[in-house]
Amino acid sequence: MLQEYDKQVMDADPASAREVRISQHTGQVTEIMSQVGLQALISLFVHIVVFILTWWALQSLKFDLLFRHPKSLQARMLYILLALAVSYPVARFFLDYVNWSMTLPQIYG
């Protein structure tokens, strides 16, 4: 039915047929970009939440025993880097697991 409409529009005015195709393509691109944007937003949210949980969990460790000056800038920077080093793989695992579980039904359908 859509092809018949395209033929009718093309016969009537070739320029308007191109505009129809461009608008259809633009709508598809907009839909894909919104999905990518939503996925990026969810990914950012998950990474921040996992970083906060990692930071909270690292609070239970006694880092005072490892450093000469536990309140120094270097000790705090190492603490932040350690929280990032632990939280990134955990967040990636969670996001990958969710992504794989969402694509798994495509095998059967």
N, C-alpha and C positions, 0 to 999 in steps of 0.2 A: 504494500500500500504506500509506503514511504517512497519507494522507487517510482511509482506512478506519479506521485506528487512532484518529485524531483524532475521527471520528464516534462510534466506540464509546465512547471516553472521555467525550466530550461528552454522550452519551446517559446514561451511567452517573452522572457527576458533573461539572457545568459548572465548578465551582471547581477541580477537579484538572486539567481541560483547560486552564484559564488558566495554571496553574502549569507544565504541560508546555511551553506556548508560551513562557512567560517564561524557563524554564530553557534552551530551545533558543536564544532570542534572546540570553540572557546568555552562552552559549557562543560564539556568533558574535562578540559584542562583545569578549569576552576574547581570541579569536584575532586579531581586527583590532588590538587594543591591543598584543598581544605583537609583532605584525609592525611596528607603528609604533615600539615601543620598541627593537626590534632595528635598525631603520633609523636611529634617532637615535643609537644606540650606535656603529654603523658610521660615521656621519657625524662624530661627535665624534672617533673614532679617526683618521679620515683627515685631519681638520683639524689635529689635534695633530701627526701625523707630517709633514704638509706644512709646518707651521710650523717644526718642528725642522730639516727639510731646508733650508728657506729661511734660517733663522738660521745654519746651518752654511755655506751658500753665500755669505751676506753677510760672513762672517768673512774671505773672501779679498780684499774691497775695502779700500782704504786710506782709512778715514774720518778718520784723523788729519789729513789735509791739508785737510779741509773745515771743521773746527771749531777754534776758538781753544783750547778746553779739552776735548780728546777724552774725558777721564775724568769729566767733569761729569755731573750727573744729567740735564740737558737733552739732552746728546748721547746718553746711554744710552736715554732715553725716545724720542728720534727714531729710534734704531736699532730699538727694539721696534716702534714704529708702522710703520716701513718694512717690517719683516719681516711684520707682519700685513697690510699693504696688498698685498704681493706674494703671500703664501701663500693668502689667502682666494679670489681668483679662480682660482688654480691648483687648489685643492681643490674648488671649485664645478664647474670644468670636468671634473675627474676623476669626481666624483659624478654629474653630469648625463650624462656619456658612458656610465657604467655603467648608470644608470637607463634611458636611451634604448635602449641595446643589449639590455636585458632586456625592454623592452616591444615591441621591434621584431617578435619572432616572433608577437605577437598579431595582426598584420596578416593572416597566413596561416592562423591557426588559430582 
